[in-house]
């Protein structure tokens, strides 16, 4: 049976109408995305104008952060994300105006614009960029982004005044490593680096993984081979191959090397870098720790992880904080530690769990403890006047018109340069609470959670 062969004329007409409507909706989305880029680019230009007028020594960096924070607080998203979008939008609008205009007219999508601009990123001459853009826009109007990307790389190469060696030297400066949380206790570790190194590392992990999948007795110590031979002689014996897939083995081997291997090419005399061990902060309800329930633990105050992993880390931890919370409201009551440490720092770390600027999620380990009212001007060093701010927002507070006012109970009011106020409340600790009417629960204060700092292995 041929698909849709039995469709009526009315159904075919309905499909045609739906297709036309979908195309028009996509064009509208492309136009709106181009309009958004234009607004973000104007925001960047405004920040630069302010910096140039005042001759700021940072060439507009703090002004750009201030504008990004204003946009982000209003949109309820991270100001780091907004500032990246501002930079990307400015790059598109100013370096590839023809591409931006084509997107604004709905002739190409944002995906088309992105691949065209990325391929022509290193075209420094404005005339070359314009000629390249015109050629690729015509091609992109009738092809999918994946096909445009391949063609764009070929066409851009014709306009390149610089050799691949020169461009690669510049590209190497962008090498980086990043983490992206994806849910269910899982995260992605991304890496951008020279192709030869990336493919070489991938090939080495692949060879290691395949070697583990193969049974190679000649590589085993003599005693292990003798033990296996004895087992093979037992009735009912069966060989058990490693059940992990090639991809899983690559992953496990990579983390084994990253967490336990020594950086031989970079280590200092005495192996000081090799001695460094990775650590994470885990918040786990004590009932989960005891195995009473399965409430998820949290990694660095933001990523849920499974109770089995949390209990394993708790058992291996050299020390951990006990966070006492109210069993009904979940409010923080107190913090103590089985090993002595600064009480106030522990309390703030347990209360804040992240940077206290609206929309920011940086954990306390990456933050400064800030006096909201300057200590030099009489601000007290107390819980009511202290909070965690990542370095970016700590600088923003001191070097921009943004202002923060503590309201008590860990609540802060931030006022933006345009006069808008945003309230930031400390998140509730990752704990177990009980309803007021639960029988026998009234006196269970301090159920709380444990905050564990431990190496993952």
C-alpha positions as CSV (number, residue, x, y, z in Angstrom):
1,X,0.0,0.0,0.0
2,X,1.4,3.4,-1.0
3,X,1.3,6.0,1.7
4,X,-1.5,8.6,1.3
5,X,-2.6,6.9,-1.9
6,X,-6.1,6.6,-0.5
7,X,-6.3,10.2,0.7
8,X,-9.3,12.2,-0.5
9,X,-8.8,15.4,-2.4
10,X,-9.9,17.4,0.6
11,X,-7.2,15.7,2.8
12,X,-4.5,16.4,0.2
13,X,-5.6,20.0,0.1
14,X,-5.5,20.2,3.9
15,X,-1.9,18.8,3.8
16,X,-0.9,21.5,1.3
17,X,-2.5,24.2,3.4
18,X,-0.7,22.9,6.5
19,X,2.6,22.9,4.7
20,X,2.2,26.5,3.5
21,X,1.2,27.6,7.0
22,X,4.2,25.8,8.5
23,X,6.6,27.5,6.0
24,X,5.1,30.9,6.8
25,X,5.4,30.3,10.6
26,X,9.1,29.3,10.2
27,X,9.7,32.5,8.1
28,X,8.1,34.5,10.9
29,X,10.3,32.8,13.5
30,X,13.4,33.6,11.4
31,X,12.3,37.3,11.1
32,X,11.7,37.5,14.9
33,X,15.1,35.9,15.7
34,X,16.8,38.4,13.4
35,X,14.9,41.2,15.1
36,X,16.1,39.9,18.5
37,X,19.7,39.8,17.3
38,X,19.3,43.4,16.2
39,X,18.1,44.4,19.6
40,X,20.9,42.6,21.3
41,X,23.4,44.2,19.0
42,X,22.1,47.6,19.8
43,X,22.4,46.8,23.5
44,X,26.1,46.0,22.9
45,X,26.6,49.2,20.9
46,X,25.0,51.2,23.7
47,X,27.3,49.7,26.3
48,X,30.3,50.5,24.1
49,X,29.2,54.1,23.6
50,X,28.9,54.6,27.3
51,X,32.4,53.1,27.8
52,X,33.9,55.3,25.1
53,X,32.4,58.5,26.4
54,X,33.7,57.8,29.9
55,X,37.0,56.4,28.6
56,X,36.6,53.2,30.6
57,X,39.9,51.3,30.9
58,X,38.2,47.9,30.4
59,X,37.0,49.0,26.9
60,X,33.4,48.4,27.7
61,X,33.5,45.0,29.4
62,X,31.8,46.1,32.6
63,X,29.3,48.2,30.7
64,X,28.4,45.1,28.6
65,X,28.0,43.1,31.7
66,X,25.7,45.7,33.2
67,X,23.5,45.8,30.1
68,X,23.5,42.0,29.9
69,X,22.4,41.8,33.5
70,X,19.6,44.3,32.9
71,X,18.3,42.2,30.0
72,X,18.8,38.9,31.8
73,X,17.0,39.9,35.0
74,X,14.0,41.0,32.9
75,X,14.0,37.8,30.9
76,X,14.8,35.5,33.9
77,X,17.8,33.9,32.3
78,X,21.5,33.9,33.0
79,X,23.3,37.2,32.2
80,X,26.3,35.2,31.0
81,X,24.0,33.6,28.4
82,X,22.7,37.0,27.4
83,X,26.1,38.5,27.1
84,X,27.2,35.6,24.8
85,X,24.1,36.2,22.7
86,X,24.9,39.9,22.6
87,X,28.4,39.2,21.3
88,X,27.1,36.6,18.7
89,X,24.4,39.1,17.6
90,X,26.9,41.9,17.2
91,X,29.2,39.6,15.2
92,X,26.4,38.6,12.9
93,X,24.9,42.1,12.4
94,X,28.2,43.9,11.9
95,X,30.3,41.3,10.0
96,X,27.6,39.6,7.9
97,X,24.9,42.2,7.4
98,X,23.7,40.6,4.2
99,X,23.1,37.3,6.0
100,X,21.3,39.0,8.8
101,X,19.1,40.9,6.3
102,X,18.3,37.7,4.5
103,X,17.2,36.1,7.7
104,X,15.2,39.1,8.7
105,X,13.3,38.8,5.4
106,X,12.6,35.2,6.1
107,X,14.6,34.0,3.1
108,X,16.9,31.8,5.2
109,X,16.6,30.4,8.8
110,X,18.7,31.1,11.8
111,X,20.3,27.7,11.2
112,X,21.3,28.6,7.7
113,X,22.7,32.0,8.9
114,X,24.7,30.2,11.6
115,X,26.5,27.8,9.3
116,X,27.2,30.4,6.7
117,X,28.8,32.8,9.2
118,X,30.7,30.0,11.0
119,X,32.3,28.9,7.7
120,X,33.2,32.5,6.8
121,X,34.4,33.4,10.3
122,X,38.0,34.1,9.3
123,X,37.2,36.3,6.3
124,X,38.7,39.6,7.4
125,X,38.1,41.6,4.3
126,X,34.6,43.2,4.2
127,X,34.4,42.9,0.4
128,X,35.2,39.2,0.5
129,X,32.6,38.6,3.2
130,X,30.0,40.4,1.1
131,X,30.8,38.4,-2.0
132,X,30.9,35.1,0.0
133,X,27.6,36.0,1.7
134,X,25.8,36.8,-1.5
135,X,26.8,33.5,-3.1
136,X,25.9,31.4,0.0
137,X,22.5,33.2,0.6
138,X,21.4,32.2,-2.9
139,X,22.5,28.6,-2.3
140,X,20.9,28.5,1.2
141,X,17.5,29.6,-0.1
142,X,17.0,26.2,-1.7
143,X,19.0,23.8,0.5
144,X,19.1,22.4,4.0
145,X,21.5,23.8,6.6
146,X,23.6,20.6,6.6
147,X,24.2,20.9,2.8
148,X,24.8,24.6,3.1
149,X,27.5,24.0,5.8
150,X,29.5,21.7,3.5
151,X,29.3,24.0,0.6
152,X,30.0,27.1,2.7
153,X,33.3,25.6,3.9
154,X,34.4,25.0,0.2
155,X,33.3,28.5,-0.9
156,X,34.9,30.3,2.1
157,X,38.2,28.6,1.3
158,X,38.2,30.4,-2.1
159,X,38.0,33.8,-0.4
160,X,40.6,33.0,2.3
161,X,43.6,35.3,2.1
162,X,45.4,33.4,4.9
163,X,46.8,29.9,4.9
164,X,45.3,27.0,6.9
165,X,48.4,27.1,9.1
166,X,47.8,30.7,10.1
167,X,44.1,30.1,10.7
168,X,44.8,27.0,12.8
169,X,47.1,29.0,15.1
170,X,44.2,31.4,15.7
171,X,41.7,28.6,16.1
172,X,43.9,26.8,18.7
173,X,43.3,29.8,21.0
174,X,39.6,28.8,21.3
175,X,40.4,25.4,22.8
176,X,38.2,24.8,25.8
177,X,36.4,22.3,28.1
178,X,32.9,22.6,29.4
179,X,30.2,20.8,31.4
180,X,26.5,20.7,30.5
181,X,23.9,19.1,32.8
182,X,21.3,16.9,31.0
183,X,19.2,15.5,33.8
184,X,18.7,12.1,35.5
185,X,22.0,12.5,37.3
186,X,23.9,12.8,34.1
187,X,26.1,15.6,32.6
188,X,28.1,16.1,29.4
189,X,31.8,16.9,29.3
190,X,32.6,18.7,26.1
191,X,36.0,19.4,24.6
192,X,37.1,21.6,21.7
193,X,40.7,21.2,20.6
194,X,43.0,20.5,17.6
195,X,41.6,17.8,15.4
196,X,44.8,15.7,15.6
197,X,44.7,15.6,19.4
198,X,40.9,14.9,19.6
199,X,41.0,12.1,17.0
200,X,44.2,10.7,18.6
201,X,42.6,10.6,22.0
202,X,39.5,9.0,20.7
203,X,41.5,6.4,18.8
204,X,43.5,5.5,21.9
205,X,40.3,5.1,24.0
206,X,38.8,3.0,21.2
207,X,41.8,0.7,21.2
208,X,41.8,0.4,24.9
209,X,38.1,-0.4,24.9
210,X,38.4,-3.1,22.2
211,X,41.3,-4.6,24.0
212,X,39.1,-5.0,27.1
213,X,36.4,-6.6,25.0
214,X,38.9,-9.2,23.8
215,X,40.0,-12.1,25.9
216,X,43.8,-12.1,25.8
217,X,45.3,-14.6,28.3
218,X,48.9,-13.9,27.2
219,X,48.7,-10.4,28.7
220,X,47.6,-11.7,32.1
221,X,49.9,-12.5,35.0
222,X,50.8,-16.2,35.4
223,X,48.8,-16.6,38.6
224,X,45.6,-15.1,37.0
225,X,45.9,-17.5,34.0
226,X,46.3,-20.5,36.4
227,X,43.2,-19.4,38.4
228,X,41.1,-19.0,35.2
229,X,42.3,-22.5,33.9
230,X,41.2,-24.0,37.3
231,X,37.8,-22.3,36.9
232,X,37.3,-23.6,33.4
233,X,37.7,-27.1,34.6
234,X,34.8,-26.7,37.1
235,X,31.4,-28.1,35.9
236,X,29.0,-25.5,34.5
237,X,31.7,-22.9,34.0
238,X,30.9,-20.2,31.4
239,X,33.1,-17.3,30.2
240,X,31.6,-13.9,31.0
241,X,32.6,-11.2,28.5
242,X,32.6,-7.6,29.6
243,X,28.9,-6.5,29.1
244,X,29.7,-2.9,28.4
245,X,29.4,-1.5,24.9
246,X,32.3,0.1,23.1
247,X,30.9,3.6,23.8
248,X,30.5,2.8,27.5
249,X,34.0,1.4,27.7
250,X,35.4,4.6,26.0
251,X,33.5,6.7,28.6
252,X,34.7,4.7,31.6
253,X,38.3,4.6,30.5
254,X,38.3,8.4,29.8
255,X,37.0,9.2,33.3
256,X,39.5,6.7,34.8
257,X,42.3,8.5,33.0
258,X,41.0,12.0,33.8
259,X,40.4,11.3,37.5
260,X,43.4,9.2,38.4
261,X,46.0,9.8,35.6
262,X,49.0,12.1,35.9
263,X,49.5,15.0,33.4
264,X,53.0,13.9,32.4
265,X,53.3,16.6,29.8
266,X,52.5,19.4,32.2
267,X,53.4,18.2,35.7
268,X,55.9,20.1,37.9
269,X,58.9,18.7,39.7
270,X,57.6,16.6,42.6
271,X,54.4,15.7,40.8
272,X,52.3,18.5,42.4
273,X,49.7,18.4,39.7
274,X,49.4,14.6,39.8
275,X,48.7,14.9,43.5
276,X,45.5,17.0,42.9
277,X,42.3,15.1,43.2
278,X,38.9,16.2,41.9
279,X,36.1,16.8,44.5
280,X,32.4,17.4,44.4
281,X,29.9,18.6,47.0
282,X,26.9,16.4,47.6
283,X,23.7,17.3,49.5
284,X,21.8,14.2,50.6
285,X,18.8,13.9,53.0
286,X,19.7,11.9,56.0
287,X,16.7,9.6,55.4
288,X,18.1,8.8,51.9
289,X,21.5,8.3,53.5
290,X,19.9,5.7,55.9
291,X,18.1,4.0,53.0
292,X,14.7,5.0,54.4
293,X,13.6,6.7,51.2
294,X,14.8,7.5,47.7
295,X,14.7,11.3,47.6
296,X,17.5,12.3,45.2
297,X,20.7,13.8,46.4
298,X,22.1,17.0,44.7
299,X,25.5,17.6,43.2
300,X,26.8,21.2,43.9
301,X,23.3,22.3,44.9
302,X,21.8,22.0,41.4
303,X,22.1,18.5,39.7
304,X,20.1,15.6,41.1
305,X,22.0,12.3,41.5
306,X,20.9,8.9,42.5
307,X,20.9,7.8,46.1
308,X,23.3,4.8,45.5
309,X,26.0,7.1,44.2
310,X,25.4,9.6,47.1
311,X,25.7,6.9,49.7
312,X,28.9,5.6,48.2
313,X,30.4,9.1,48.2
314,X,29.2,9.6,51.8
315,X,31.0,6.4,52.9
316,X,34.3,7.5,51.3
317,X,34.1,11.1,52.5
318,X,36.8,12.4,54.9
319,X,34.3,14.8,56.4
320,X,30.9,16.3,55.9
321,X,28.6,19.1,57.1
322,X,25.3,18.3,58.8
323,X,22.6,20.8,57.8
324,X,19.6,20.9,60.2
325,X,16.3,22.0,58.7
326,X,12.8,22.4,59.9
327,X,10.9,19.1,59.2
328,X,7.8,20.9,57.9
329,X,8.9,24.2,56.2
330,X,12.4,23.0,55.2
331,X,13.9,26.2,56.5
332,X,17.6,26.1,57.5
333,X,18.0,25.9,61.3
334,X,21.7,25.3,61.9
335,X,24.8,23.8,60.5
336,X,27.5,21.9,62.3
337,X,30.3,19.6,61.3
338,X,31.9,16.5,62.7
339,X,35.2,18.1,62.0
340,X,35.8,21.7,63.3
341,X,35.6,24.6,60.7
342,X,34.4,28.2,60.4
343,X,30.8,28.1,61.5
344,X,29.7,31.2,59.6
345,X,31.2,30.0,56.2
346,X,29.4,26.7,56.6
347,X,26.1,28.4,57.4
348,X,26.3,30.7,54.4
349,X,27.4,27.8,52.1
350,X,24.4,25.8,53.3
351,X,22.0,28.7,53.0
352,X,23.0,30.2,49.7
353,X,23.9,27.1,47.7
354,X,24.7,29.3,44.7
355,X,25.6,32.9,43.7
356,X,23.0,35.2,45.0
357,X,22.6,37.4,41.9
358,X,19.2,36.7,40.2
359,X,19.4,34.0,37.5
360,X,23.0,32.9,38.4
361,X,23.6,29.3,39.4
362,X,27.4,29.2,40.2
363,X,28.0,27.0,43.3
364,X,29.5,28.5,46.5
365,X,32.9,26.9,45.8
366,X,33.2,29.2,42.8
367,X,32.0,32.3,44.7
368,X,33.3,35.1,47.0
369,X,31.6,35.8,50.3
370,X,30.5,39.5,49.9
371,X,29.6,42.1,52.5
372,X,26.5,43.6,51.0
373,X,27.2,46.7,53.2
374,X,30.9,47.4,52.9
375,X,32.8,46.4,56.1
376,X,35.0,49.4,55.7
377,X,31.9,51.6,55.9
378,X,30.5,49.9,59.0
379,X,28.9,46.7,57.5
380,X,28.8,43.9,60.0
381,X,30.4,40.5,59.4
382,X,27.2,38.6,60.1
383,X,24.9,36.2,58.3
384,X,22.4,39.0,57.6
385,X,25.0,41.1,55.7
386,X,26.9,38.3,53.9
387,X,26.1,36.3,50.8
388,X,27.9,34.4,48.1
389,X,28.6,36.2,44.8
390,X,30.5,34.7,41.9
391,X,33.4,36.9,40.8
392,X,31.5,38.2,37.8
393,X,28.6,39.5,39.9
394,X,30.8,40.6,42.7
395,X,32.6,42.9,40.2
396,X,29.2,44.0,38.8
397,X,28.0,45.0,42.3
398,X,31.0,47.2,43.0
399,X,31.7,48.6,39.5
400,X,28.2,49.2,38.0
401,X,24.9,50.9,39.0
402,X,23.5,47.5,40.2
403,X,22.7,47.7,43.9
404,X,21.8,45.0,46.4
405,X,19.8,45.4,49.7
406,X,19.4,42.6,52.3
407,X,15.8,42.1,53.4
408,X,16.4,39.5,56.1
409,X,16.2,35.7,56.2
410,X,18.6,35.4,53.3
411,X,16.4,37.5,51.0
412,X,18.0,40.1,48.8
413,X,16.6,42.9,46.6
414,X,18.6,43.8,43.6
415,X,18.0,47.1,41.8
416,X,19.0,47.4,38.2
417,X,20.4,50.5,36.5
418,X,17.0,51.2,35.0
419,X,15.3,51.1,38.4
420,X,13.7,47.7,38.3
421,X,13.9,45.5,41.4
422,X,14.5,41.8,41.5
423,X,14.1,39.6,44.6
424,X,16.5,36.7,45.1
425,X,15.6,34.1,47.8
426,X,18.0,31.4,48.9
427,X,16.8,28.0,47.6
428,X,15.5,25.5,50.1
429,X,18.1,22.9,51.1
430,X,17.8,19.5,49.5
431,X,15.9,17.9,52.5
432,X,12.9,15.9,53.5
433,X,9.9,17.7,55.0
434,X,6.7,16.4,56.5
435,X,3.1,17.8,56.4
436,X,1.9,19.3,59.7
437,X,-0.9,16.7,60.1
438,X,1.5,13.7,59.8
439,X,1.1,11.8,63.0
440,X,4.3,11.6,65.1
441,X,6.3,14.0,62.9
442,X,5.9,17.2,65.0
443,X,9.1,16.8,67.0
444,X,11.4,15.6,64.2
445,X,13.5,18.8,63.9
446,X,16.9,18.3,62.4
447,X,16.0,15.6,59.8
448,X,17.9,17.7,57.4
449,X,20.6,16.7,55.0
450,X,24.3,16.0,54.9
451,X,26.6,18.1,52.7
452,X,29.5,15.9,51.6
453,X,32.7,17.0,50.0
454,X,34.5,14.1,48.6
455,X,36.6,12.9,45.6
456,X,34.4,11.0,43.1
457,X,36.8,8.1,43.3
